[in-house]
Amino acid sequence: MAQVTIYLADDLEARARKAAEVHGTSLGRWIADQVAEKVNNTWPPEVLNALGSFSDFPEPAELRNSYGVDAPRESLD
């Protein structure tokens, strides 16, 4: 596990320590959890569980029908 040194303003450190205390963990563990949460690039479980739960949701092609006709595109030649 890597070690990282960070510098926090005094008031921010105090608030972070209080948050860690409220969560019953060390300051280092609390900061690591916050960083992991911010860099996690997956959908939350609640969103993933909701997928497919709307049986009457229209198909993508049906949604696109209301877009109208595309304008002619320029030639790149």
C-alpha positions in Angstrom: 0.0 0.0 0.0 1.4 3.4 -1.0 1.8 6.3 1.4 0.8 9.8 0.4 1.5 13.1 2.2 -1.2 15.7 1.9 -1.5 19.2 3.4 -4.8 20.4 4.8 -5.9 23.8 6.1 -6.3 23.6 9.9 -10.1 23.9 9.7 -10.4 21.3 7.0 -8.2 18.9 9.1 -10.5 19.4 12.1 -13.6 18.7 10.0 -12.0 15.6 8.4 -11.0 14.3 11.9 -14.5 14.9 13.1 -16.0 13.0 10.1 -13.6 10.1 10.6 -14.6 10.0 14.3 -18.3 10.0 13.4 -17.7 7.1 11.0 -15.7 5.2 13.7 -12.5 5.1 11.6 -9.0 6.6 11.5 -8.4 9.8 9.6 -6.2 8.0 7.1 -8.8 5.3 6.4 -11.5 8.0 6.1 -9.5 10.0 3.6 -8.6 6.8 1.6 -12.4 5.9 1.5 -13.2 9.4 0.2 -10.6 9.2 -2.5 -11.8 5.7 -3.5 -15.3 7.0 -3.8 -14.4 10.0 -5.9 -12.3 8.0 -8.4 -14.7 5.0 -8.6 -16.0 5.1 -12.2 -18.9 2.6 -11.9 -22.6 3.3 -11.4 -23.8 3.0 -7.8 -25.5 -0.3 -7.0 -28.9 1.4 -6.8 -28.7 2.5 -10.4 -27.5 -0.8 -11.6 -30.4 -2.6 -9.8 -32.9 -0.2 -11.4 -31.8 -1.2 -14.9 -34.6 -3.0 -16.8 -37.1 -2.3 -14.0 -39.3 -0.1 -16.3 -41.1 -2.5 -18.4 -43.0 0.2 -20.4 -39.8 2.3 -21.1 -39.6 2.9 -24.9 -36.9 1.3 -27.0 -34.1 3.6 -28.3 -35.4 3.5 -31.9 -38.8 4.6 -30.7 -37.3 7.5 -28.7 -35.3 8.6 -31.8 -38.4 8.8 -34.0 -39.2 12.2 -32.6 -35.9 13.7 -33.5 -36.8 14.6 -37.1 -34.6 14.3 -40.2 -30.9 15.1 -40.0 -29.6 18.1 -42.0 -27.4 17.1 -45.0 -23.8 16.8 -44.0 -20.9 18.5 -45.6 -18.5 16.5 -47.7 -15.0 16.3 -46.3 -13.5 15.9 -49.9 
